[in-house]
Amino acid sequence: MKIKSNIIGLLFLSISTLSNAQFVKHHGQLKVEGTQLVDKNGTPIVLRGLSFGWHSFWPRFYNEGAVNWLKKDFNCNVVRAAMGVEVGDKPYKKDPVFSKEKIESVVDGAIKADIYVIIDWHSHNINLKEAKEFFAEMSKKYGKYPNVIYEVYNEPDYETWDEVKAYSEEVIKVIRANDPDNIILVGSPHWDQDIQLPAANPIKGYDNLMYTMHFYAGTHEKWLRDRTDDAIKSGLPIFVSESAGMGASGDGPLNYTAWQEYIDWMEAKKISWITWSVSDKDESCSILKKSAKSEGNWKDEDLKESGIKVRDYLRKYNIEK
């Protein structure tokens, strides 16, 4: 009986490992049904993973090896390539060639690793001309791959929803000219917390749109979950494309209780979530220490407290059911 039980356990582990190894091949083209992200078979799916830090500050991690390690060791089924638009050493507006090379390294790595990848226009401001040019190029190059998700505006800060909506509609139009199917993520004012605004006046005329909510558990308490619940009830599909367990500054102690409350809530609602970030800045939300190699193969001593914790979360929750 014990031998039979062990065989069944090994068989289950093998099936789970194979499914994770061929994640996009298994789930295929994603779409939105109602408020839920689903796979090619219409089965609800939850993406969980990590965001790279701004490419213009931490370009050394933008490589295939780091992507592979995040899949292999952290069990990520999605990564987010955060392209800095205005700030840092080589932001997009100063060096678009370098910027696209870094983003494409992560995208190509994710396609090879068979996981999903978010192409993130990482800015707090409207840069319509540049965004349209960038997403036209990215959607033309990668639109045929079901791995790709587009995030057209990371975190609007003081723009109104009318301004964000008009900008997003222009960028969406450019993407859809090349890619009619892949998921597009749209931000909302006040660092993706005023999710009630698009809920009251969503973008119409396009399929497979989702709206981003960002939280830092040490600052954003139950009120933000309640606000997001109301948005979902109104019919708004939600994707948490950035989050972490400390305060909104990205520094300070982890609030384990508050973070777990958010994780439990997202799991119950089948909301996809990304944690910030793969970087080595001297702050608690950067998961790596300076000792971490650029291409992955990180040991426990290369990880900060947040890195250890998010790896635990991803290993626990990213198990194919």
FENGIQUI-V48829 format. One line per field, one symbol per residue. ss: DSSP state (@ for helix, = for strand, . for the rest). psi: psi as a letter, one per 20 degrees, with the letter a starting at -180 (. if undefined). Layout:
ss->???
psi->???
This chain:
ss->.@@@@@@@@@@@@@@@@@@@@.@@@@@...===..===.....=...=====......@@@..@@@@@@@@@.....=======...........@@@@@@@@@@@@@@@@@@..=======.....@@@@@@@@@@@@@@@.....====.........@@@@@@@@@@@@@@@@@@.....===..@@@@..@@@@@@........========.....@@@@@@@@@@@@....=======...........@@@@@@@@@@@@@@...======.........=...........@@@=.@@@@@@@@@@@@@....
psi->ggggghggghggggggggghhlghhghbpqrpodjpprahjjppqpppbqpqrphihlhhimrhghgghhgghikpjqrponopghragmrghhmhggghggghggghghghilrqppoonnqjrpmggggggghggghhhjhipihpppoiofnpfjqrhggggggghgggggghhhnigqpppprrrllkhlihghhimrpqiqrlqrppppqohigoahhhggghghgghijppppniprriariijraqpnhghghggggggghilpqqpqprnrkqmqhioiqrhipqhjbkprhiiprghggghggghhghlpp.
